[in-house]
Amino acid sequence: MGDPLEALLNELVALTDEYGLLGVFLISFVGNAIPYATVPYLAVIAALAGQKGLTLWDAVLWSVVGGLGAALGKVVVYLTGLGTSELLPERVRKNFEIFSKIAQRGIFIAIFLFAALPLPDDVLYIPLGVAKYPLHKFFIAVWLGKTIITFMSIAFGNAYANIMAEYNINITESTIILIVVTIILMIIIGRMDWVRIAIAFSEKGTLHALAVVGEELAKALGIEWIIKKLKK
């Protein structure tokens, strides 16, 4: 089981060795271009960064180029909303109606935050395509956000690689741990009601939105009873 994982990681390392920043761009683009099926590409970027031991300058370059690839991938998602508005399922139409109500306030910040944090951002981006939100503003907000989250992933990957090396954990085992952690985080994030959080941010500001994030996180973890006790 270990050998295929190590071979895959080595292939990806070879991709970035052979194609340099273009390899980072392609991984980021493909990982973001499929609506509602985002590949956990940040785990791949983190693993590659840890393997290669990037310098600060290299990390910045990877972040900017990776952010560009991710942003262009999200442009594909945006265009999907723009070009297939009549074919969207009812769930997406509902999200569009909700976000169209909050689009007058802070939508650029919302796009940026959804890009800069590990959130299910397509729930916002497709309705924005339907709403024909200005593409240049959308692209800038996503690029900035994706650049930040890519840099954070690279920093995490470097720190993670150092910890794994200190405890003599091999590539295969460390990759499995990273994948499992990523899957757990994705499950937790996916169980949170980000539409509710976005509405809270738009209508009542950051502090109220953070309180709602806490409530949704508690629900996702199955410990909402603690929040209920604190409110009493």
Buried (B, 14 or more C-beta within 10 A) or exposed (E): EEEEBBEEBEEBBEBBEEEEBEBBBBBBBBBBBBBEEBBBBBBBBBBBBBBBEBEEEBBBBBBBBBBBBBBBBBBBBBEBBBEBBEEBEEEBBEBBEBBBEBBEEBBBBBBBBBBBBBBBBBBBBBBBBBBEBEBEEBBBBBBBBBBBBBBBBBBBBBEBBEEBEEEEBEBBBBBBEBBEEBEEEBEBBEEBBBBBBBBBBBEEEEEEBEBBBEBBBBBBEEEBEEBEEEEE
